[in-house]
Amino acid sequence: MTTHELLQNFLNLHKDEKDAKFAVVSSGGTAVPLEKNCVRFIDNFSNGTRGAISAEKFLEKGYLVIFFYRHNSLQPYSHRFNDLFFQLVPGENGTFTAPDCPTLTDFIQRHRKYASRMVLIPFSTFHDYMNDLEHICREISFLKRRLCLYLAAAVSDFYIEHEKLPEHKIASNGAGLDLKLTIAPKVIRGIVKNVVPDAFIVSFKLETNPELLVKKATRALEEYGHQVVVANMLKTRKRRVTFITPSSDPLPIDLDSPEFKDRPDVEIEEVVVEKIEQLHSKYCVNK
Amino acid sequence: MTTHELLQNFLNLHKDEKDAKFAVVSSGGTAVPLEKNCVRFIDNFSNGTRGAISAEKFLEKGYLVIFFYRHNSLQPYSHRFNDLFFQLVPGENGTFTAPDCPTLTDFIQRHRKYASRMVLIPFSTFHDYMNDLEHICREISFLKRRLCLYLAAAVSDFYIEHEKLPEHKIASNGAGLDLKLTIAPKVIRGIVKNVVPDAFIVSFKLETNPELLVKKATRALEEYGHQVVVANMLKTRKRRVTFITPSSDPLPIDLDSPEFKDRPDVEIEEVVVEKIEQLHSKYCVNK
């Protein structure tokens, strides 16, 4: 099915839920091909864990979820059991047990409970991502403030324009390879301004240099005019993030702070989605 | 465990099998980091299907297998069931069934049968691949002609030397990005000449341009002085390959030719490994 068909089926299935909030969760990295017949590509470090867990939390908060993810990256619920083949023990009559996965039944049941409230739309390249995200947003712009865009995908900042790509696999019988990459258009800019100006939009900023993090996240917010940047560092991203919003001071969330001493197993995405849901609810009321 | 420990445990476990043939199967693509704190990297198109199926076939032919694979790429047997989470149906008493996977029990049992005859050694970057493959070969060079190196990994032809990498994630606030890549050293060259000169060595050549394929494959064989190049095209690689050897004409294997009309479900890796096993057996006799 095309992106259009997947989306229309999903919207049609839920057309009577006039007050439902929707989250578009983008997840995984975008590939930038180096050849038209693509053998090589530039990729971004991202398994899609953040997007996959976040989508679960949106579902559990009552959202309808459009999960827009890199083909073959992690998916909600299933990502917790990546080596199932090695865990299953064949028993009688074609049955299996999974003694080392005590939560497996629970997560299969959660997935079943929410499966019809989520549509999975895959992308691979930066071009797919850019075109299909805009397409999705156009088709759901009627949701206005009920829509939350949660842009957790690791989108390339650079790309090579299609007409400049060589046709075939680059030969290695030369002196080396000079790649000239162009700055990629910021997909979010046009979407905020022209496509879903009423939506509640959350972007993510990943850095490795702590000195630049808050500064760059704040600048992103000013540039695109959206609602929240979630800033995080590559090495600490599973324990600590900082919310940057236009009207408040930066708000750090740190799972190692006393605030979370009663929730030792909480995943940071759960806390992030809790905060986003609160902010989005306020935003819906203030229309 | 380190590569060294994994390998030594495996060799120790099988030290009494004085006549056993060993296959080192390399599989998956190598990542070339663009930053020291790696967020971005150049990757090669490869899921590792060819390596994973080939390793199964070597095991079934009696080989001891060192499966040297890109971290998170496909593994023997399990790769056939990538969406198991969505296939399992919870039943009574913590059991599951998988009604849409009729071959699951069979493949779990095959995996169990052969698990102790295979060691899995992961790599991620081009540097890991280069260093660890040489390390593995040094430790098993005593096998001499009993060793088959089956180099199915998609190894980068280009890389950026570590000292030239920027420390942090490349900023995108400039005019674009010029990447200067150096031709990567051909790992196979040093290994053939200096490390395992007696081994039976099979390399793979993937191209997208049919006019260059046999020519480039033949040149690779002349340059490195090894035994077989398996040449294949990106688009037809699951149905057709060509064996290039020093002493015979190119030998095409085409699953759509009359030769295979009685084996409609055969996987091309099975046929490739059958041929390699025959050639390797002859090579072992001619010592």
HADDOCK unambig.tbl for C-alpha pairs under 7 A between the chains (distance, minus, plus):
assign (segid A and resid 37 and name CA) (segid B and resid 208 and name CA) 6.78 0.50 0.50
assign (segid A and resid 39 and name CA) (segid B and resid 44 and name CA) 5.80 0.50 0.50
assign (segid A and resid 39 and name CA) (segid B and resid 45 and name CA) 4.96 0.50 0.50
assign (segid A and resid 40 and name CA) (segid B and resid 43 and name CA) 5.77 0.50 0.50
assign (segid A and resid 40 and name CA) (segid B and resid 44 and name CA) 4.54 0.50 0.50
assign (segid A and resid 40 and name CA) (segid B and resid 45 and name CA) 5.81 0.50 0.50
assign (segid A and resid 41 and name CA) (segid B and resid 42 and name CA) 5.62 0.50 0.50
assign (segid A and resid 41 and name CA) (segid B and resid 43 and name CA) 5.46 0.50 0.50
assign (segid A and resid 41 and name CA) (segid B and resid 44 and name CA) 6.44 0.50 0.50
assign (segid A and resid 42 and name CA) (segid B and resid 41 and name CA) 5.63 0.50 0.50
assign (segid A and resid 42 and name CA) (segid B and resid 42 and name CA) 4.22 0.50 0.50
assign (segid A and resid 42 and name CA) (segid B and resid 43 and name CA) 5.99 0.50 0.50
assign (segid A and resid 43 and name CA) (segid B and resid 40 and name CA) 5.77 0.50 0.50
assign (segid A and resid 43 and name CA) (segid B and resid 41 and name CA) 5.48 0.50 0.50
assign (segid A and resid 43 and name CA) (segid B and resid 42 and name CA) 6.00 0.50 0.50
assign (segid A and resid 43 and name CA) (segid B and resid 43 and name CA) 6.63 0.50 0.50
assign (segid A and resid 44 and name CA) (segid B and resid 39 and name CA) 5.78 0.50 0.50
assign (segid A and resid 44 and name CA) (segid B and resid 40 and name CA) 4.54 0.50 0.50
assign (segid A and resid 44 and name CA) (segid B and resid 41 and name CA) 6.46 0.50 0.50
assign (segid A and resid 45 and name CA) (segid B and resid 39 and name CA) 4.95 0.50 0.50
assign (segid A and resid 45 and name CA) (segid B and resid 40 and name CA) 5.82 0.50 0.50
assign (segid A and resid 78 and name CA) (segid B and resid 85 and name CA) 5.61 0.50 0.50
assign (segid A and resid 84 and name CA) (segid B and resid 84 and name CA) 6.82 0.50 0.50
assign (segid A and resid 85 and name CA) (segid B and resid 78 and name CA) 5.63 0.50 0.50
assign (segid A and resid 90 and name CA) (segid B and resid 105 and name CA) 6.23 0.50 0.50
assign (segid A and resid 94 and name CA) (segid B and resid 97 and name CA) 6.47 0.50 0.50
assign (segid A and resid 95 and name CA) (segid B and resid 95 and name CA) 6.23 0.50 0.50
assign (segid A and resid 95 and name CA) (segid B and resid 96 and name CA) 5.51 0.50 0.50
assign (segid A and resid 95 and name CA) (segid B and resid 97 and name CA) 4.85 0.50 0.50
assign (segid A and resid 96 and name CA) (segid B and resid 95 and name CA) 5.51 0.50 0.50
assign (segid A and resid 96 and name CA) (segid B and resid 96 and name CA) 5.05 0.50 0.50
assign (segid A and resid 96 and name CA) (segid B and resid 97 and name CA) 6.13 0.50 0.50
assign (segid A and resid 97 and name CA) (segid B and resid 94 and name CA) 6.46 0.50 0.50
assign (segid A and resid 97 and name CA) (segid B and resid 95 and name CA) 4.85 0.50 0.50
assign (segid A and resid 97 and name CA) (segid B and resid 96 and name CA) 6.14 0.50 0.50
assign (segid A and resid 105 and name CA) (segid B and resid 90 and name CA) 6.22 0.50 0.50
assign (segid A and resid 157 and name CA) (segid B and resid 172 and name CA) 6.16 0.50 0.50
assign (segid A and resid 168 and name CA) (segid B and resid 208 and name CA) 5.85 0.50 0.50
assign (segid A and resid 168 and name CA) (segid B and resid 209 and name CA) 6.39 0.50 0.50
assign (segid A and resid 169 and name CA) (segid B and resid 207 and name CA) 6.67 0.50 0.50
assign (segid A and resid 169 and name CA) (segid B and resid 208 and name CA) 6.20 0.50 0.50
assign (segid A and resid 172 and name CA) (segid B and resid 157 and name CA) 6.20 0.50 0.50
assign (segid A and resid 172 and name CA) (segid B and resid 183 and name CA) 6.73 0.50 0.50
assign (segid A and resid 175 and name CA) (segid B and resid 183 and name CA) 6.92 0.50 0.50
assign (segid A and resid 176 and name CA) (segid B and resid 181 and name CA) 5.63 0.50 0.50
assign (segid A and resid 176 and name CA) (segid B and resid 182 and name CA) 4.58 0.50 0.50
assign (segid A and resid 176 and name CA) (segid B and resid 183 and name CA) 5.04 0.50 0.50
assign (segid A and resid 177 and name CA) (segid B and resid 180 and name CA) 5.93 0.50 0.50
assign (segid A and resid 177 and name CA) (segid B and resid 181 and name CA) 4.95 0.50 0.50
assign (segid A and resid 177 and name CA) (segid B and resid 182 and name CA) 6.43 0.50 0.50
assign (segid A and resid 178 and name CA) (segid B and resid 178 and name CA) 6.85 0.50 0.50
assign (segid A and resid 178 and name CA) (segid B and resid 179 and name CA) 5.72 0.50 0.50
assign (segid A and resid 178 and name CA) (segid B and resid 180 and name CA) 4.75 0.50 0.50
assign (segid A and resid 178 and name CA) (segid B and resid 181 and name CA) 6.23 0.50 0.50
assign (segid A and resid 179 and name CA) (segid B and resid 178 and name CA) 5.72 0.50 0.50
assign (segid A and resid 179 and name CA) (segid B and resid 179 and name CA) 5.02 0.50 0.50
assign (segid A and resid 179 and name CA) (segid B and resid 180 and name CA) 6.50 0.50 0.50
assign (segid A and resid 180 and name CA) (segid B and resid 177 and name CA) 5.95 0.50 0.50
assign (segid A and resid 180 and name CA) (segid B and resid 178 and name CA) 4.76 0.50 0.50
assign (segid A and resid 180 and name CA) (segid B and resid 179 and name CA) 6.52 0.50 0.50
assign (segid A and resid 181 and name CA) (segid B and resid 176 and name CA) 5.63 0.50 0.50
assign (segid A and resid 181 and name CA) (segid B and resid 177 and name CA) 4.94 0.50 0.50
assign (segid A and resid 181 and name CA) (segid B and resid 178 and name CA) 6.23 0.50 0.50
assign (segid A and resid 182 and name CA) (segid B and resid 176 and name CA) 4.58 0.50 0.50
assign (segid A and resid 182 and name CA) (segid B and resid 177 and name CA) 6.43 0.50 0.50
assign (segid A and resid 183 and name CA) (segid B and resid 172 and name CA) 6.72 0.50 0.50
assign (segid A and resid 183 and name CA) (segid B and resid 175 and name CA) 6.92 0.50 0.50
assign (segid A and resid 183 and name CA) (segid B and resid 176 and name CA) 5.06 0.50 0.50
assign (segid A and resid 207 and name CA) (segid B and resid 169 and name CA) 6.67 0.50 0.50
assign (segid A and resid 208 and name CA) (segid B and resid 37 and name CA) 6.77 0.50 0.50
assign (segid A and resid 208 and name CA) (segid B and resid 168 and name CA) 5.85 0.50 0.50
assign (segid A and resid 208 and name CA) (segid B and resid 169 and name CA) 6.18 0.50 0.50
assign (segid A and resid 209 and name CA) (segid B and resid 168 and name CA) 6.40 0.50 0.50
